[in-house]
Structures are given as structure tokens and as C-alpha cells.
């Protein structure tokens, strides 16, 4: 809810993670006994889970904490200070436990949680310092319902969605309509001098997609046959229509055209996604990588053209030609499922990493899900108490048109052509995110390492790295698109900070993305939205995480020489949960290589 209050979940775009207390094996069978240190660390994690559950129970129940399915987000007066105070109490308790703890692994997990809690307080204070509270309410409520109405949620839990719906609508004793609370929180600070309103493009985008999310809520209740939803849903529809009018009337006139965050806020955003170098240094590294990747693409493109009988030499023209091989309708899902089998065979033959025995899940997105995350993504499994739930590779087919567009939808051509399916499967499914999540669930990691250590660098870095280790075994056209994907990640890592610093304009960024990276107009627009208001800073994490993993691999190969085994190396990486780069390097060098890090 545009809040920096403590979240166990992903920061929704993206991602992630794993599990902890009561993992299940590949077929959903009962797991073996946990190591004592993991059990103790998971018990410690309840200190922060309870803070989450008190203020954002939707997130708590989504990651698997039990007993919160019917509860809804706290948006009552003074919520940010109450949340910070609860977090301070949790920090004191975690510090007390740290002082008494002897086990180095449990101590490390306690330190991870203490840092996460401190960062949460910092983020909350920065938000209060700079920002008018603003909520994409239709989207947020859709997510709250969607977390319960899902094929992998047991039917007995789905019933709680009706209670949650009634509480959102203010139809239960003690609950004001969520719309009224959201309006009150915005009005409290809307006219306060010095605060920044939301970005105008963001507000207009949210207003244009709001009907999709509202409709999506009703469609979920229909799909899962939840009886008695009609009256509270109609009431919530009426409230959300009123909320959109409130936003148009009171918020939009105060929205800002300058999307840039205050430098202090942007630096914090980068830190939270795991980027620990200055923006200028990051951009310089990304520019150099961009140039080098282009050289590789220029060399490969004529080979791809010759293979297809095309008289083309420029990589841009070759990519545009490859994009004409579009998959349509019912052909899309079977194609991706077949491609997954091909890549799994590569993984086994080349001993890239150990595969689970069960199949990965791939499905097409609904319209509301496409509006929520307008790009291919991995929907994570239940993180706590997992009993066989799996992550899903979700492939959206379109996104809502920008405000003022005459078209009903704006089509991507970036991930529904045959040559790109190699890269998407490698990144989102196997050996990428799906395998990343599966390894943590099926082998078991502590809650702090699965959740509180999370940032985009240690998740998305693995996704891009997974593309790179698969690339040599792809056909030439697949290799070219894999390089295009890496080129896009390098572009993100300099366009995001340079947009925020004012070094480039949105128009210049769009030109780079469309002309040099060869993205569709729809994808380029979505990218710029991501850098400017969806999640400033986050898109840089792919490139940065990938470079850190490549550096670590080079260090290990140098230390081990001919003894280096990439399958064992990758299995060890995945067994560590979502440790940030420095903690991961420490674990690899001490426990895998067998030497102290420098």
C-alpha cells in the first residue's frame, strides 16, 4: 500500500522466495526433521512475522503464516508510528536473543532480521519525510483477495476471502470501509507544505487499470464458487468507484510531473534492492557492459540471418525478423511447455544444476494479473508451512492501453515469439526462479534466509545468471535473444539511475529501449514506468546481481582449478536461500571452497 511497513512478502512485482517451517518434499510428503539451528531460527522469526501480521495480515497469510486469512490491513490513524513502535519492540527482543545465542548460523539470522527491521523503520521515516500517502487501492484489494483465491490454496482457506471482502467493504462490526480509511490517510497530509504528491503518470495509469482489478475481484469469487459474495462485492465496487473519483478530484491535481525521487529516497531504494555501489559507478559499469554485449550481438546476428536465409546483418533487423514468428492463442502454452523439456534435458546433460523430480508449472495470466504485473513473472509459492505448493511461471499476453489510447489493449511482441522462449524459460522457470524457489522449499532454509534476507539483487541476479549458463547450449537465434535480454538488463542499470538524476529524459530512454534494445513500444513504455514510478531502482538489480555472481564464480574457479564442479557450485548457491551478495560470498568461500574470505 505504498508503505514501508514491515513486509514478509515480495515487494510485489517480483518475487520470491522460499519456505521455512514445515517444508514438504516434491510430492507433498512430510519432510524430515529440521536441523536444530533452523528450528530455533524459525522460532525467532515469529517475532517479526507477528509484526507483519498485526499491520499487514494479507501479506502474512500469503507467505503461509496461519490464523490471519480473515484479517485486513491496518489503515487506521497513526498506523505508521504504531508500526514503527512495534518494530522497535521486536528489535529489542531480537537483540536480547542475539546476546544469548551461541550458534553462529542462528546469530547470523538474528542479525539479518535486526537489519531488516531497522531498514523498515528507515523506509517508513523517509516516506513520511517526503511523500503524500497515496494508494493504488483497487490493485491492493485485488491482491488481498487473489492471495486466498488460488488453485493452490486449500478450499477451506478460500472461504476467508468472503470475510476479507466484507471487511474491505465495511460491512462487519468494527470495520470502517477501507476506502474511507485510505482517503483519510491521504487527506491528512495532502496539503502539507514540502511533501511530494504521487507521479501524475502513475495516478493516470492506476485510474485506467482500476476497472480491471475491480472486475478481477468479482471474477475470482465466481471462479471459486464462493457463495454470498454478491452484496459485499457490489458495495465494494461502489466504494472503489467513489475512491477513483476522489483521486481524480483531489489527488490528481496535486500530482507531480517530475518523477524523480529525492536523492536520499533513491539511494535507499537502491540499497533495499541490494545495490551497494553508488548510482554513477553502477551506470558506468552498465554502459561498458552494454557496449560489449552489442559487439557480441553484431558478430552473431549475421550467422542467425544466414541460417534463416535472410540478407540481413544488423542485429536490430534480425531481431525484428525473429519477432515475426509470433505464437498465438492456444499455441503459446504448449510451446513453452515443450521448450521447458528441451532446457531440462540440457540441464541434465550438461550437469548445470540438480533438477527436482516434479514438473514446473506454467500458465497464462488473466487480464487483472496482466495489469498487476505486465511482464512475464514467477508467482512464488507459499513460503511458510509449504505442503507442496509450487511457484508458477505466469505469462501475460497483453497490458491495458495507456490513458487516452484508442486501442483496447497494447500488445507485446517481446515474449511470444519462438526464439525468446529459450531465455524466458531459463530465467523464470529452470534453471532460474522456479528452480530457485523449489530448491529452497524442498531442501529447507530458515525463514530469515528465505524472507528477511530477500532483495532483488540476490533473486534477479540468479535469474539472469541462469540465462547465461544456459546460453551456450541454445541454438543461434536463441543465443541472440538471450544476449538481447542481457542487453536490456544493462540498459536498465544505467537508464534507471540516469532518469532519476536527470541525465536522460523519458523520451531518450524510450529511444534506447526501442531502437538499440529492440523492445516493442508496449514493453519500452512498461520499462520506463518501472524506472519512474512503479519501482525506481529495482530494475538495476538484475545486472548488478548477475555481475556479482559471475565475480564469485570466477573467484571459486580460480581457487579450485580443475576441481571446480559447476553443478555442485550451483546446488550450493541455491541451498543458501536468499542471502545478499556479501553473505553469500562468505558462505561459499568458507563452506564450499574451504577458506576464509579476504
C-alpha positions in Angstrom: 0.0 0.0 0.0 2.9 2.3 -0.8 4.0 1.7 2.7 7.4 0.9 4.1 5.8 -1.1 6.9 7.4 -4.5 7.5 6.5 -6.9 4.7 7.4 -10.6 4.6 6.2 -10.8 1.0 7.8 -9.8 -2.1 7.7 -6.3 -3.0 5.0 -7.4 -5.1 6.4 -7.1 -8.6 8.7 -9.6 -8.2 9.4 -12.2 -6.5 10.3 -14.6 -4.4 11.2 -16.9 -2.1 11.0 -19.9 -0.2 10.0 -21.5 2.9 10.8 -22.4 6.3 8.9 -24.1 9.0 7.5 -27.4 7.7 8.7 -27.9 4.2 7.4 -30.6 2.0 9.1 -32.8 -0.4 8.4 -33.0 -4.2 5.2 -34.9 -3.8 3.9 -33.0 -0.8 5.0 -35.7 1.7 6.0 -34.8 5.2 9.6 -33.6 5.4 12.3 -35.0 7.7 13.3 -33.3 10.9 14.8 -29.9 10.6 18.3 -29.1 11.8 18.1 -27.7 15.4 19.5 -24.4 14.3 16.9 -23.9 11.6 14.1 -24.7 14.0 15.4 -22.2 16.5 15.9 -19.6 13.9 12.3 -20.1 12.6 11.1 -19.6 16.2 13.0 -16.4 16.4 11.4 -15.2 13.1 8.0 -15.3 14.7 9.0 -12.0 16.4 8.9 -10.2 13.1 6.2 -12.3 11.5 3.9 -11.1 14.3 4.6 -7.5 13.5 3.7 -8.1 9.9 0.5 -10.0 10.8 -0.6 -7.1 13.1 -0.4 -4.5 10.4 -0.5 -6.3 7.0 -2.2 -9.7 7.6 -2.8 -10.2 3.9 1.0 -10.5 3.4 1.4 -12.7 6.4 -1.3 -15.2 5.3 0.1 -15.1 1.7 3.5 -16.3 2.8 1.9 -19.0 4.9 1.5 -17.7 8.4 -1.7 -19.2 9.8 -4.5 -17.5 11.6 -4.7 -14.3 9.6 -6.7 -15.1 6.5 -9.8 -13.1 7.6 -7.9 -10.0 8.8 -7.2 -6.9 6.7 -4.5 -4.2 6.5 -4.4 -1.6 9.3 -5.0 1.8 7.8 -6.3 3.5 11.0 -5.0 6.8 12.3 -1.4 6.7 13.5 -0.6 3.4 11.8 2.9 4.3 10.7 4.1 5.3 14.1 2.3 2.3 15.7 4.0 0.0 13.2 7.4 1.6 13.9 7.0 1.3 17.6 6.0 -2.4 17.3 9.1 -2.9 15.1 11.3 -1.2 17.8 10.0 -3.6 20.4 10.7 -6.5 18.1 14.3 -5.2 17.5 14.9 -5.1 21.3 13.7 -8.7 21.6 15.9 -9.9 18.8 18.9 -8.1 20.3 18.2 -9.8 23.6 18.2 -13.2 21.9 21.3 -12.4 19.9 23.2 -11.6 23.1 22.3 -15.1 24.5 22.8 -17.1 21.2 26.0 -19.1 20.6 25.3 -20.8 17.3 26.9 -18.8 14.5 24.1 -19.6 12.0 21.3 -18.6 14.3 23.3 -15.4 15.2 23.6 -14.6 11.5 19.9 -15.0 11.0 19.2 -12.8 14.0 21.5 -10.1 12.6 19.6 -10.4 9.2 16.3 -9.8 10.9 17.6 -6.9 13.0 18.9 -5.2 9.9 15.6 -5.8 8.1 13.6 -4.3 10.9 15.9 -1.2 11.1 15.6 -0.8 7.4 11.8 -0.9 7.7 11.9 1.9 10.2 14.2 3.9 8.0 11.9 3.5 5.0 8.9 4.5 6.9 10.5 7.7 8.2 11.8 8.6 4.7 8.3 8.1 3.3 6.8 10.4 6.0 9.5 12.9 5.3 9.0 13.2 1.6 5.7 11.7 0.4 1.9 12.3 0.5 0.3 8.9 1.3 -1.2 7.5 -1.9 -2.7 4.1 -2.5 -3.5 2.1 -5.7 -6.4 0.8 -3.8 -8.1 -1.4 -6.4 -4.9 -3.2 -7.2 -4.1 -3.7 -3.5 -7.5 -5.1 -2.7 -7.3 -7.4 -5.7 -4.0 -8.7 -4.4 -5.5 -9.3 -1.0 -8.3 -11.4 -2.4 -6.1 -13.1 -5.0 -3.8 -14.4 -2.3 -6.7 -16.5 -1.0 -8.5 -17.4 -4.2 -5.9 -19.5 -6.0 -5.8 -23.1 -7.3 -3.0 -23.9 -4.8 -4.9 -22.5 -1.7 -6.9 -25.2 0.1 -10.7 -24.8 -0.3 -11.1 -24.3 3.5 -8.9 -21.3 3.4 -10.6 -19.8 0.4 -13.8 -19.2 2.4 -11.9 -16.5 4.4 -11.9 -14.3 1.2 -15.5 -13.6 1.8 -14.8 -12.3 5.3 -12.0 -10.2 4.0 -14.2 -8.8 1.2 -16.9 -7.8 3.8 -14.3 -6.1 5.9 -12.9 -4.2 3.0 -16.5 -3.0 2.3 -17.0 -2.0 5.9 -19.9 -4.5 6.4 -18.7 -6.1 9.6 -18.9 -4.6 13.1 -15.8 -2.6 14.0 -14.6 -2.1 10.4 -14.8 1.2 8.5 -14.8 0.9 4.7 -11.2 0.6 3.5 -11.9 3.4 1.0 -12.7 5.8 3.8 -9.6 5.0 5.7 -7.4 5.4 2.6 -9.0 8.8 1.8 -8.5 9.9 5.4 -4.8 8.9 5.4 -4.2 10.8 2.1 -6.1 13.9 3.2 -4.2 14.1 6.5 -1.0 15.1 4.5 -2.3 16.1 1.1 -1.9 19.9 1.7 1.2 19.7 3.9 3.9 22.0 2.5 7.0 20.3 1.2 5.6 16.9 0.6 5.6 15.3 -2.8 2.4 14.1 -4.3 2.4 10.9 -6.5 3.7 11.0 -10.0 1.0 12.1 -12.5 1.7 9.3 -14.9 1.3 6.8 -12.0 -2.1 8.2 -11.0 -3.4 8.2 -14.5 -2.1 4.7 -15.1 -3.8 3.5 -11.9 -7.1 5.1 -12.8 -7.0 3.4 -16.2 -6.4 0.0 -14.8 -8.7 0.2 -11.8 -11.7 -1.3 -13.6 -9.7 -4.4 -14.5 -8.8 -5.0 -10.8 -12.3 -4.4 -9.6 -13.7 -6.8 -12.3 -10.9 -9.2 -11.4 -12.1 -9.4 -7.8 -15.6 -10.5 -8.9 -14.2 -13.0 -11.4 -12.2 -14.7 -8.6 -15.3 -15.2 -6.4 -17.2 -16.6 -9.4 -14.3 -18.9 -10.4 -14.0 -20.4 -7.0 -17.8 -20.6 -6.3 -17.7 -18.6 -3.1 -21.4 -18.2 -2.0 -22.7 -14.8 -0.7 -20.1 -12.5 -2.3 -22.5 -10.5 -4.5 -23.8 -7.9 -1.9 -20.4 -7.0 -0.4 -18.8 -7.1 -3.8 -21.4 -4.6 -5.1 -20.8 -2.4 -2.1 -17.0 -2.5 -2.6 -17.5 -1.7 -6.3 -19.5 1.4 -5.4 -16.8 2.4 -2.8 -13.9 1.9 -5.3 -15.7 4.0 -7.9 -16.0 6.7 -5.3 -12.4 6.4 -4.5 -11.4 6.8 -8.1 -13.4 10.0 -8.2 -11.7 11.2 -5.0 -8.3 10.5 -6.7 -9.4 12.4 -9.8 -10.8 15.3 -7.9 -8.3 15.8 -5.0 -5.1 13.8 -5.7 -4.6 14.1 -9.5 -4.5 18.0 -9.4 -1.6 17.8 -6.9 0.3 15.0 -8.7 3.7 15.9 -9.9 5.1 15.8 -13.4 8.7 15.4 -12.2 9.0 11.7 -11.4 12.4 11.9 -9.7 12.8 10.8 -6.1 14.7 12.9 -3.7 18.3 11.6 -3.8 18.1 10.3 -0.2 15.0 8.2 -1.1 16.5 6.9 -4.3 19.7 5.9 -2.5 17.6 4.0 0.0 15.6 2.3 -2.8 18.9 1.0 -4.4 20.1 -0.2 -1.0 16.9 -2.1 -0.4 17.1 -4.0 -3.7 20.7 -4.9 -2.9 22.8 -2.5 -4.9 25.6 -1.4 -2.6 27.6 0.8 -5.0 26.9 4.5 -6.0 24.5 5.1 -8.9 27.2 6.7 -11.0 29.5 3.7 -10.6 26.6 1.3 -11.4 25.8 3.3 -14.6 29.4 3.3 -15.7 29.7 -0.5 -15.4 26.4 -0.9 -17.2 27.4 1.3 -20.1 30.6 -0.7 -20.5 28.7 -4.0 -20.4 26.1 -2.6 -22.9 28.8 -1.8 -25.4 30.4 -5.3 -25.0 27.1 -7.1 -25.4 26.3 -5.1 -28.6 29.6 -6.3 -30.0 28.7 -9.9 -29.4 25.3 -9.4 -30.9 26.8 -7.7 -34.0 29.0 -10.8 -34.5 26.2 -13.3 -34.0 23.4 -11.6 -36.0 24.8 -12.4 -39.5 25.1 -16.1 -38.6 21.4 -16.2 -37.5 20.3 -14.3 -40.6 22.3 -16.8 -42.8 20.7 -19.7 -41.0 17.2 -18.4 -41.9 18.1 -17.3 -45.4 17.8 -13.6 -44.7 20.0 -11.0 -46.3 20.4 -9.0 -43.1 23.5 -8.1 -41.0 22.4 -5.6 -38.3 21.3 -7.3 -35.1 18.3 -5.0 -34.8 16.9 -6.1 -38.1 17.5 -9.8 -37.3 15.6 -9.5 -34.0 12.7 -7.7 -35.7 12.6 -10.5 -38.2 12.7 -13.2 -35.5 9.8 -11.4 -33.7 7.5 -12.1 -36.7 7.4 -15.7 -35.7 4.7 -14.9 -33.1 2.9 -17.6 -31.1 -0.8 -17.1 -31.0 -3.6 -18.2 -28.6 -3.7 -21.8 -27.6 -0.3 -22.5 -29.2 1.6 -20.4 -26.7 1.3 -22.6 -23.6 2.2 -25.9 -25.3 5.2 -24.2 -26.9 6.6 -23.1 -23.6 5.9 -26.5 -22.0 7.8 -28.2 -24.8 10.7 -25.7 -24.6 10.9 -26.4 -20.8 11.5 -30.1 -21.6 14.3 -29.2 -24.0 16.0 -27.0 -21.5 15.6 -29.6 -18.7 17.4 -32.0 -21.0 20.2 -29.5 -21.5 20.5 -29.1 -17.7 20.8 -32.8 -17.1 23.2 -33.4 -20.0 25.5 -30.5 -19.1 25.2 -31.0 -15.4 24.2 -27.4 -14.8 22.3 -27.9 -11.6 20.2 -30.6 -9.9 16.6 -30.7 -11.0 13.5 -31.6 -8.9 11.6 -34.7 -9.8 8.3 -32.9 -10.3 7.4 -30.7 -13.3 7.4 -26.9 -13.3 4.1 -25.0 -13.5 3.5 -22.6 -16.4 0.2 -20.8 -17.1 -1.2 -17.8 -18.9 -2.3 -14.7 -16.9 -5.7 -13.2 -16.5 -6.4 -9.6 -17.6 -6.2 -8.4 -14.0 -2.9 -10.2 -13.4 -1.5 -8.7 -16.6 -2.4 -5.3 -15.3 -0.8 -6.1 -11.9 2.5 -7.3 -13.4 2.6 -6.5 -17.1 5.6 -8.8 -17.9 6.5 -12.5 -17.6 7.0 -13.3 -13.9 7.3 -16.0 -11.3 4.4 -16.2 -8.9 6.1 -17.5 -5.7 4.8 -20.5 -3.6 3.6 -20.4 -0.1 6.7 -19.7 2.0 5.9 -20.9 5.4 4.4 -24.3 6.1 4.5 -25.3 2.5 2.8 -28.6 1.8 3.6 -29.0 -1.9 2.5 -25.6 -3.3 4.7 -24.6 -6.2 5.8 -21.4 -7.8 4.2 -20.6 -11.2 5.7 -19.1 -14.3 3.0 -16.6 -15.4 3.0 -15.3 -18.9 0.8 -12.2 -19.6 -0.4 -11.7 -23.2 -1.3 -8.0 -23.1 -1.5 -5.0 -20.9 -4.1 -2.2 -20.6 -3.7 0.6 -23.1 -2.3 3.9 -21.7 -4.8 6.6 -20.8 -6.2 8.2 -24.0 -5.3 5.3 -26.3 -8.0 4.3 -28.8 -6.9 0.7 -28.6 -8.4 -1.7 -26.0 -5.1 -3.3 -25.4 -1.5 -2.7 -26.2 0.2 -5.8 -27.4 3.7 -7.0 -26.6 5.7 -8.9 -29.2 8.6 -9.5 -26.8 7.9 -12.8 -25.2 5.5 -14.6 -27.6 8.0 -15.5 -30.4 9.7 -18.8 -30.6 13.4 -17.6 -30.3 12.6 -15.8 -27.0 11.1 -18.8 -25.2 14.6 -20.2 -24.6 15.5 -17.2 -22.5 12.2 -16.8 -20.7 12.2 -20.5 -19.6 15.8 -20.3 -18.5 15.1 -17.1 -16.4 11.6 -17.7 -15.0 11.4 -21.5 -14.8 14.5 -23.7 -14.9 17.3 -23.2 -14.1 16.0 -19.8 -13.0 13.4 -18.7 -10.5 11.2 -21.7 -10.3 14.2 -23.9 -9.5 15.5 -21.3 -7.1 12.2 -21.4 -5.1 11.9 -25.2 -5.5 15.4 -25.8 -4.1 14.7 -23.7 -1.0 11.3 -25.3 -0.4 12.4 -28.9 -0.9 15.7 -28.7 0.9 14.6 -26.2 3.6 16.2 -22.9 4.6 15.4 -20.8 7.6 12.7 -18.2 7.5 15.2 -15.3 7.8 17.2 -16.6 4.8 14.1 -17.2 2.8 12.3 -14.0 3.6 14.1 -11.3 5.6 17.4 -11.5 3.7 15.5 -11.1 0.4 16.3 -8.4 -2.0 16.1 -8.2 -5.8 19.8 -8.5 -6.4 20.0 -12.0 -4.9 16.9 -13.1 -6.7 17.1 -11.5 -10.1 20.8 -11.9 -10.3 20.3 -15.6 -10.2 17.6 -15.3 -13.0 20.0 -13.5 -15.3 22.8 -15.8 -14.4 20.6 -18.8 -15.2 20.2 -17.4 -18.7 23.9 -17.1 -19.1 24.8 -20.7 -18.1 22.1 -22.0 -20.5 23.0 -19.7 -23.4 25.9 -21.8 -24.8 23.6 -24.7 -25.4 20.8 -22.7 -27.2 20.5 -22.5 -31.0 22.0 -19.4 -32.6 18.6 -17.5 -32.7 18.0 -18.3 -29.0 21.5 -17.1 -28.2 20.9 -13.8 -29.9 17.7 -13.2 -28.0 19.5 -14.2 -24.7 22.1 -11.5 -25.5 19.3 -9.1 -26.2 17.9 -9.9 -22.8 21.2 -9.3 -21.2 21.5 -6.0 -23.2 18.1 -4.9 -21.7 19.3 -5.6 -18.2 22.4 -3.5 -18.8 20.3 -0.7 -20.2 18.1 -0.8 -17.1 21.2 -0.4 -14.9 22.1 2.9 -16.5 18.7 4.3 -17.6 17.1 3.9 -14.2 19.7 6.0 -12.3 20.2 8.4 -15.1 16.5 9.1 -15.3 16.5 9.7 -11.6 19.5 12.1 -11.8 18.0 13.9 -14.8 20.9 12.9 -17.1 18.4 11.4 -19.6 14.8 12.1 -20.4 11.9 9.6 -20.7 12.0 10.2 -24.5 15.7 9.4 -24.7 15.2 6.3 -22.6 12.4 5.1 -24.8 14.6 5.6 -27.8 17.4 3.4 -26.4 14.9 0.7 -25.5 13.1 0.7 -28.8 16.0 1.3 -31.2 19.0 -0.3 -29.6 17.4 -3.0 -27.3 14.7 -3.6 -29.9 11.8 -3.7 -27.4 8.2 -3.2 -28.5 6.6 0.1 -27.8 4.5 -1.6 -25.1 7.5 -3.1 -23.4 9.5 0.0 -23.6 6.7 2.0 -22.1 6.4 -0.5 -19.3 10.1 -0.4 -18.7 10.1 3.4 -18.3 7.1 3.3 -16.0 9.1 0.8 -13.9 12.1 3.2 -13.6 10.0 6.3 -12.9 7.1 5.3 -10.7 6.4 1.5 -10.5 9.7 0.6 -8.7 12.5 3.1 -9.1 15.9 1.3 -8.5 14.6 -2.2 -8.7 15.3 -2.8 -12.4 19.1 -2.3 -11.8 19.2 -5.4 -9.6 19.3 -7.9 -12.5 22.5 -6.6 -13.9 24.2 -6.0 -10.6 23.2 -9.4 -9.1 24.4 -11.1 -12.3 27.8 -9.4 -12.2 28.3 -10.3 -8.5 27.5 -13.9 -9.2 29.9 -14.0 -12.1 32.6 -12.5 -10.0 32.0 -15.1 -7.3 32.2 -17.9 -9.8 35.5 -16.6 -11.2 36.9 -16.4 -7.7 35.8 -20.0 -6.9 37.1 -21.4 -10.2 40.4 -19.7 -9.6 40.6 -21.2 -6.1 39.5 -24.7 -7.1 41.1 -25.1 -10.5 40.3 -28.4 -12.2 38.3 -29.5 -9.1 35.6 -26.9 -9.9 32.2 -28.6 -10.4 29.5 -26.2 -11.6 26.6 -28.4 -10.6 27.9 -28.6 -7.1 28.6 -24.9 -7.1 25.1 -24.1 -8.3 23.4 -26.5 -5.9 25.3 -24.9 -3.0 24.3 -21.4 -4.1 20.6 -22.5 -4.2 20.8 -24.2 -0.8 21.7 -20.9 0.9 18.4 -19.2 0.5 18.3 -15.6 -0.5 21.5 -14.3 1.1 22.7 -10.9 -0.2 26.0 -11.0 -2.2 28.4 -10.4 0.7 26.9 -13.0 2.9 26.6 -15.5 0.0 30.3 -14.9 -0.8 31.3 -15.6 2.8 29.3 -18.8 2.8 30.7 -20.0 -0.5 34.3 -19.3 0.4 34.1 -20.8 3.9 31.8 -23.7 3.4 32.2 -24.6 -0.3 35.7 -23.7 -1.0 37.0 -24.1 2.5 38.9 -20.9 3.1 38.3 -17.6 4.8 37.2 -14.7 2.6 39.7 -11.8 2.1 
